[in-house]
Amino acid sequence: MSLTQAEAFARIRLLRSAHVGPISYRQLLARFGTAAAALEALPDLAARGARRDYRPAPVERVTREVEAARAAGARYLFHDQPDYPALLAELESAPPILTWRGDLALAARPSVAIVGARNASAAAVKLARDFAGALADESYVIVSGLARGIDGAAHQGALPAPTRVI
């Protein structure tokens, strides 16, 4: 599916709007057809007593986000585009928008997510690093949140294996 640049921007803006999460995002798109139409409807939904105080995200804030993503060499991928990872799409709460850079094909490969405490012990950090490295050496893609502690250690452990980190 090919989106216009305006609709892609509207989708990012809709998801960044107050009280719009993955499920309400999909419901708004289904109801209004486009993110642009959903954004226009948000103030009316709030005025009519919708469950939440919907407010569209400021254009300037989303513009800065898009510019920062471009500067980092990242791209956006939307839930209904063909390259969206199939296993991720099966989740009811799958992120409607992914921001990515690198080899998106890694998302279709066997993977292991390693997440844990930010304030982990030295032994736990070493274990996560070693475990991730061993899995990456066996061709598993390591998925990490990059937070300090266990997540960061998993990322570091997988880095020596070529193209095995998300």
N, C-alpha and C positions, 0 to 999 in steps of 0.2 A: 504494500500500500504506500503510495506516495502522498506525502502531506505538503501543503503549501508552507512556505516559511511563516506566514501569518498564523496559520492553524497550529503549527508546531510551537510557536511562541505562546499562543493562547493556551495550549495544553500545559506547558510548563507553568504559566501564570496561574492556571486553574488549580493545579496540584499544590502550588505554593500559597494558595489563598487560605485564610483563616478557617479552620474547622473542616477542611476538605482533605480527607485521607484517601487511601486506595479504593475503598468500597464506595464512598460517596462520589468520588471522581468518576468511577465507572457508571454509577447510577445517573449522575448529571449528564454524562456524554450520551447515555442511552435515551434519556428523556428529551434532551435538547438537540441531539444530532451532531453538534460541533462544540468544541470548547469555547469558541467565540460566542456562540449563542448562550451557553451555560454561564459564562462570565457576565453577560448582559442581564441574565435572569437572577443572579445572586442577590442583588439588593432587594428585588421584589419578593423573593423567597423569604428573606429575613423580615421584611415588612409585613408579610402575611402570616407571620408566626411560625415559620419553619423551626425545626428543632434547635437550630444553632444560629448564631449571629454570623452569617456568611458575609465576608468582605473580600473582594478581589485583591490579590496581591498587587502592590504598587508596580507599575510598569518599570520605573527606574531600578527597583531592586532586582527584577527579573532580567532586565537588560544587563546589569552588572554581572549577574550570575552567568549569563550566556557568554558575555565577553571573557570572563575568567575561564570558563570551560574551553572556549576557543584558544585562548592564550596558552592553556595547558595541553593543547592538542587533543582534547576530549571531544566526544560527540554524544548526541542524545539518541536513544533508541526507545520507541514507544511500544506499549504492550501489544498492539495489533499489527505490528510490522513483521514481515516474514523472518527476519534474523533474530527476533526475540527468542531467548533460550526456551525451548519447549518444556523442559522439566520445571522451570521456574514459572512458566505460564499456567501450569496446572494448579498452582496454589491460589486459593481464593483471595489471599492478601498479597499476591505478587505485586512488586512495585510497578506502577503503570509506566514509569519512565526510568530508564537506566542511563547513567552518565558513564561513558567508558572510553578507554583508549587502549591501543594494543591489538591483540589478536582475539577478536570476539569468538572465534571458533573454539577457544578453550572452554567456553561456557557449555559446550555440548559434550565435552569429554568427561570421563569418570572423575569425580571430585570429592573432596573431603573438606568440610568447614571445621576450622579449629578456632574456637573462641573460649574465653575464660576471664578470670579475674584480672583487673588492672593492677592490683597490688599483690601480685603473686610472689611466692617464695623463689629464691634463686634456683632451688631444685626443680620447681614446677616450670620455670622459664626454660631451664636446660632441657627438661623432658619434652616440652612443647616444640622447642627448636629441633631436637634430635628426631622426634616423631615425624614432624613435618618434612624434614630432610629425607628421612627414609621413605616416606610415602611418595614424595616427589621423585625420588630416584626410581621408584617402581611405576612411574608415569601417571600418577594421580595428580590432578590439579588441586592446589591448596587454595582454599577460599579463606581470606582473613579480613577482619575489620580494620586492621592497622592501628588499633588502639594500643597503648602501652601495655606491658604485661604479656599475657599469654598470646593475644592476637598478634602483637608485634614480633614476638619470638617465633611464632609459626611462620610468619612472613619471611623473617630473616633465615630461618632454617630451610625454606623452600627456594630461596633466591639462587643458590648455586646451580640448581637444576634448570636447564634452559626452558623458557616459556612455560612455566608450571605454576604461576601465581596469579590469582585474581584478587 
